[in-house]
Amino acid sequence: MHQQVAADVPMDYQITYSAKRSTVAIIIKAQQLQVKAPTGTCERFIAEFVASKRDWIAKQLVRQGALRSFKSRPLVDGALSLFGQPVPLALKSARNSSVRQFDNRIEVSLGTRVQHQQEKAKELLLAFMADKLGRFIESRLDYWQPRLGVQAQGVKVRVYKRRWGSCDRRQRLTFNTLLAGAPHWVIDYVVVHELAHICHMDHGPMFWHLVNQHYEHTHKAKAWLREQGASLELEF
């Protein structure tokens, strides 16, 4: 571990060398600083390079800290965002573990023999959200597919770290479980976006023309995901 202090900003970083690399890169993940460099790169050069980027690094650390504080903590806050609305959430002990939704609340039951209760609660809530999102998306596909003149060859819901959805070359769609916390109109945008990829795999003019032809709130939805997307991330 190397330490570089510049402009009153302490920066600890770890260097990873690779013979495949041709340039030095700085990676900031979970507020940890990593430097990736070609094998044989002088450590003094790396230190000077990191120091030259101190303002950018400081901004990224602050930004990541702000995003982390923006995340949803359902077990602490006692509420889970579901389709844009906070729903009160309660934990209880029971013989078996399960999640049930009533008219105005979500109840998470944890089996008395469960040792890692937070992990179990996370598993249950993500499965619950995936089911809710999957049902909603299926209904929206029934609406949007005839309008775009396309047909998905499969639909899955899973947790992504850096994307809200995807479409592969076999025309199979995957959606991020965390979208279950977003408003319906935002999810609609992601559905249309991925369906449009069945016709156009890139993000060129023809792709965006197709999206905008069928969905009129593209810019608003993109702005919502950019500005509010971090609030959909869950922390347990």
C-alpha positions as CSV (number, residue, x, y, z in Angstrom):
1,M,0.0,0.0,0.0
2,H,1.4,3.4,-1.0
3,Q,0.4,6.7,0.4
4,Q,0.4,10.0,-1.4
5,V,-0.6,13.2,0.3
6,A,-1.3,16.3,-1.8
7,A,-3.4,19.4,-1.3
8,D,-4.4,18.2,2.2
9,V,-6.1,15.2,0.6
10,P,-4.8,11.9,2.0
11,M,-4.8,9.2,-0.6
12,D,-3.9,5.6,0.0
13,Y,-3.7,3.5,-3.1
14,Q,-2.8,0.0,-4.2
15,I,-0.9,-0.7,-7.4
16,T,-1.7,-3.6,-9.7
17,Y,0.7,-4.2,-12.5
18,S,-0.2,-6.0,-15.7
19,A,1.9,-6.8,-18.8
20,K,-1.3,-6.3,-20.9
21,R,-1.7,-2.7,-19.9
22,S,-0.1,0.2,-21.9
23,T,-1.3,3.1,-19.8
24,V,-1.7,4.0,-16.1
25,A,-5.3,4.2,-14.8
26,I,-6.9,5.2,-11.6
27,I,-9.9,3.3,-10.4
28,I,-12.0,4.4,-7.4
29,K,-14.4,1.8,-6.1
30,A,-16.2,1.9,-2.8
31,Q,-14.1,4.9,-1.9
32,Q,-10.9,2.8,-2.3
33,L,-8.2,4.0,-4.7
34,Q,-6.5,1.5,-7.1
35,V,-3.9,2.2,-9.7
36,K,-3.5,-0.1,-12.6
37,A,-0.2,0.2,-14.4
38,P,2.0,-1.6,-17.0
39,T,4.5,-4.0,-15.6
40,G,7.8,-2.1,-14.8
41,T,6.2,1.3,-14.4
42,C,8.3,3.5,-12.0
43,E,6.6,4.0,-8.7
44,R,7.7,7.6,-8.6
45,F,6.0,8.2,-11.9
46,I,2.8,6.6,-10.5
47,A,3.0,8.8,-7.4
48,E,3.4,11.9,-9.5
49,F,0.5,10.8,-11.7
50,V,-1.8,10.2,-8.8
51,A,-0.8,13.6,-7.3
52,S,-1.6,15.3,-10.6
53,K,-5.1,13.9,-10.4
54,R,-5.7,14.9,-6.8
55,D,-8.5,17.3,-7.5
56,W,-10.4,14.8,-9.7
57,I,-9.8,12.0,-7.0
58,A,-11.1,14.3,-4.2
59,K,-14.3,15.0,-6.2
60,Q,-14.9,11.4,-6.9
61,L,-14.4,10.4,-3.3
62,V,-16.9,13.1,-2.2
63,R,-19.3,12.0,-4.9
64,Q,-19.1,8.3,-3.9
65,G,-19.6,9.3,-0.3
66,A,-22.7,11.3,-1.2
67,L,-24.1,8.4,-3.3
68,R,-23.6,6.0,-0.5
69,S,-25.6,8.2,1.9
70,F,-28.3,8.3,-0.7
71,K,-28.8,4.6,-0.8
72,S,-31.9,3.0,0.7
73,R,-31.6,1.2,4.0
74,P,-34.9,-0.7,4.3
75,L,-34.1,-2.6,7.5
76,V,-32.9,0.6,9.3
77,D,-35.5,3.0,7.8
78,G,-38.4,0.6,8.2
79,A,-39.6,1.2,4.6
80,L,-39.0,-0.3,1.1
81,S,-39.5,1.8,-2.1
82,L,-41.8,-0.1,-4.4
83,F,-42.7,1.4,-7.7
84,G,-41.8,4.9,-6.5
85,Q,-43.7,4.7,-3.2
86,P,-42.2,4.0,0.3
87,V,-44.0,1.0,1.8
88,P,-43.6,0.5,5.6
89,L,-41.6,-2.6,6.4
90,A,-41.6,-4.7,9.5
91,L,-39.4,-7.6,10.7
92,K,-40.7,-10.4,12.8
93,S,-39.7,-13.8,14.1
94,A,-41.5,-16.9,12.8
95,R,-41.1,-20.6,12.3
96,N,-40.5,-20.1,8.6
97,S,-38.9,-17.3,6.6
98,S,-41.0,-15.4,4.2
99,V,-42.1,-12.0,2.8
100,R,-45.7,-10.9,2.6
101,Q,-47.3,-7.7,1.4
102,F,-50.5,-6.4,2.9
103,D,-52.5,-3.4,1.8
104,N,-50.2,-0.9,3.5
105,R,-47.1,-2.7,4.6
106,I,-44.5,-5.4,3.9
107,E,-43.8,-8.0,6.5
108,V,-40.5,-9.9,6.6
109,S,-40.6,-13.1,8.7
110,L,-37.3,-14.6,9.7
111,G,-37.1,-18.2,10.9
112,T,-35.9,-18.5,14.5
113,R,-33.1,-20.8,13.4
114,V,-31.7,-18.4,10.8
115,Q,-28.2,-17.4,12.0
116,H,-27.4,-14.6,9.5
117,Q,-30.6,-12.6,9.7
118,Q,-29.5,-9.6,7.7
119,E,-28.3,-11.7,4.8
120,K,-31.5,-13.7,4.9
121,A,-33.6,-10.5,5.0
122,K,-31.7,-9.2,2.0
123,E,-32.2,-12.5,0.1
124,L,-35.9,-12.5,0.8
125,L,-36.5,-8.8,-0.1
126,L,-34.5,-9.1,-3.4
127,A,-36.6,-12.2,-4.3
128,F,-39.7,-10.3,-3.4
129,M,-38.7,-7.3,-5.5
130,A,-37.7,-9.5,-8.5
131,D,-41.1,-11.2,-8.4
132,K,-43.0,-7.9,-8.3
133,L,-40.8,-6.3,-11.1
134,G,-41.1,-9.4,-13.2
135,R,-44.9,-9.4,-13.1
136,F,-45.0,-5.7,-14.0
137,I,-42.6,-6.1,-16.8
138,E,-44.5,-9.0,-18.3
139,S,-47.6,-6.8,-18.4
140,R,-45.7,-3.9,-20.0
141,L,-44.1,-6.2,-22.6
142,D,-47.6,-7.2,-23.6
143,Y,-48.3,-3.5,-24.2
144,W,-45.0,-2.4,-25.8
145,Q,-44.0,-5.3,-28.0
146,P,-46.9,-5.0,-30.5
147,R,-46.3,-1.3,-30.7
148,L,-42.6,-1.7,-31.6
149,G,-43.2,-4.7,-33.7
150,V,-40.7,-6.9,-31.8
151,Q,-40.8,-10.0,-29.7
152,A,-38.3,-10.8,-26.9
153,Q,-37.1,-14.3,-26.8
154,G,-36.8,-14.5,-23.0
155,V,-37.0,-12.2,-20.0
156,K,-35.1,-12.4,-16.7
157,V,-34.7,-10.2,-13.6
158,R,-31.4,-10.1,-11.7
159,V,-29.3,-7.7,-9.7
160,Y,-26.9,-5.6,-11.9
161,K,-24.2,-3.3,-10.5
162,R,-24.0,-0.8,-13.4
163,R,-26.9,-1.2,-15.7
164,W,-30.7,-1.1,-15.5
165,G,-31.3,-3.6,-18.3
166,S,-29.7,-5.5,-21.2
167,C,-30.6,-7.1,-24.5
168,D,-28.3,-9.8,-25.9
169,R,-28.0,-10.8,-29.6
170,R,-30.4,-13.7,-29.0
171,Q,-33.0,-11.0,-28.2
172,R,-33.2,-12.0,-24.6
173,L,-33.9,-9.2,-22.1
174,T,-32.7,-8.9,-18.5
175,F,-33.8,-6.2,-16.1
176,N,-32.2,-5.0,-12.8
177,T,-34.1,-6.2,-9.8
178,L,-33.6,-2.7,-8.1
179,L,-35.9,-1.2,-10.8
180,A,-38.7,-2.4,-8.6
181,G,-38.2,0.7,-6.6
182,A,-38.6,3.1,-9.5
183,P,-41.8,4.7,-10.7
184,H,-43.8,2.9,-13.3
185,W,-43.1,5.5,-16.0
186,V,-39.3,5.1,-15.5
187,I,-39.5,1.3,-15.8
188,D,-41.5,1.8,-19.0
189,Y,-38.6,3.7,-20.4
190,V,-36.2,0.9,-19.6
191,V,-38.5,-1.6,-21.2
192,V,-38.8,0.4,-24.4
193,H,-35.1,1.0,-24.4
194,E,-34.3,-2.7,-24.2
195,L,-37.0,-3.7,-26.7
196,A,-35.5,-1.1,-29.2
197,H,-32.2,-3.0,-29.0
198,I,-33.8,-6.0,-30.6
199,C,-33.8,-3.8,-33.8
200,H,-30.7,-1.8,-33.1
201,M,-27.9,-3.2,-30.9
202,D,-26.1,0.1,-30.7
203,H,-27.1,3.6,-29.4
204,G,-27.0,5.3,-32.8
205,P,-29.5,7.7,-34.3
206,M,-31.9,5.0,-35.5
207,F,-32.0,3.4,-32.1
208,W,-32.9,6.7,-30.4
209,H,-35.4,7.5,-33.1
210,L,-37.2,4.3,-32.4
211,V,-37.2,4.8,-28.6
212,N,-38.5,8.4,-28.9
213,Q,-41.1,7.4,-31.5
214,H,-42.8,5.2,-28.9
215,Y,-41.8,6.8,-25.6
216,E,-42.3,10.5,-25.1
217,H,-40.5,11.0,-21.7
218,T,-37.0,9.7,-22.6
219,H,-35.1,12.7,-21.4
220,K,-37.1,12.9,-18.2
221,A,-36.6,9.2,-17.5
222,K,-32.9,9.3,-18.2
223,A,-32.5,12.3,-15.9
224,W,-34.5,10.5,-13.2
225,L,-32.2,7.5,-13.4
226,R,-29.1,9.6,-13.5
227,E,-30.1,11.8,-10.5
228,Q,-32.2,9.3,-8.4
229,G,-30.9,6.0,-9.5
230,A,-28.6,5.7,-6.5
231,S,-31.6,5.8,-4.2
232,L,-32.7,2.4,-5.7
233,E,-29.6,0.7,-4.3
234,L,-30.1,-1.1,-1.1
235,E,-27.8,-1.3,1.9
236,F,-28.2,-3.9,4.6
